[in-house]
């Protein structure tokens, strides 16, 4: 009789034990699922939106956007360029080859003019023997200047930023902006100065910036 | 006594077998249930990975009065490609008479971060400064066999040229 009771208790204990293992296993799987989905949602909710501000923007519709070396001349040394009237704000630099011929020009300030200015070649003291034939001509176009600041905590890739003028002309920021430090990202707190040469359209009124779901616009002055 | 011990042993083994089988079936079924739940969670999670927004200047949306053509830009702000064929844009509750789209800067797939330029020809004209309600409804491409819908809406001011 005692043996029968002992066996029954043993069988009951085993059944209860196995049942508890089953319940534990089910609970474990359910908890794992909940944790996985919970972590996914926390991760998704943790992604902040990009935030930025356009500080100011202006358009110069008579800016010097390109220079052409009409005559290279000879006997020059590396020097600077300016408008013949010394007004309007244009400045540039040029470099020469071994014979003193002008081989490259760089615009350092586009200026703003109603007509293309004559360009003066400013020699350094060492180029007094130039032949005086060097000639550089300027072409005018539009230049949009804008200052912008990343006011959020998100680092924004230049590839993810889009520019618009008057709601059109969608242009990828990275295609018109060249970082002076070769960076391809817009970091939190960083201010960028955009110099956007676009001679194709005149009469712009507004500049817009879109990054992710965020857009910001400003009047061009 | 010996008979009692033998029968108890038979009962014990039988109970173990039944309990073991029942446990295996229960755990298997529960595992299947969890897998189904995980798939449903995955589908639900897709909705937060697919998104679209109206891009550009909402206060200056171009409208060409000569051709009744409105130009809008939409940006893929999700993590998956969006369909460039299965979408519709509604202006003031009215479907345009025709629409054409271009992916910017270029390409055949509307990938995350890229723009979709949509030119809508509307039946009705607008005057400069009119406000218009834009509603975009589209969908993702198939992701693991699942297509997720996306919508975007905004009030915009038209720049009639």
Interface residues (C-beta under 8 A of the other chain):
Chain A: X3 X4 X6 X7 X8 X10 X11 X14 X15 X18 X19 X21 X22 X25 X26 X29 X30 X32 X33 X36 X37 X40 X41 X44 X159 X160 X162 X164 X166 X167 X168 X170 X172 X175 X205 X206 X208 X210 X212 X213 X215 X217
Chain B: X1 X4 X5 X8 X9 X11 X12 X15 X16 X19 X20 X22 X23 X26 X27 X30 X31 X34 X37 X38 X41 X45 X48 X49 X51 X53 X54 X55 X56 X57 X58 X59 X60 X61 X62 X71 X73 X75 X77 X104 X105 X113 X115 X117 X159
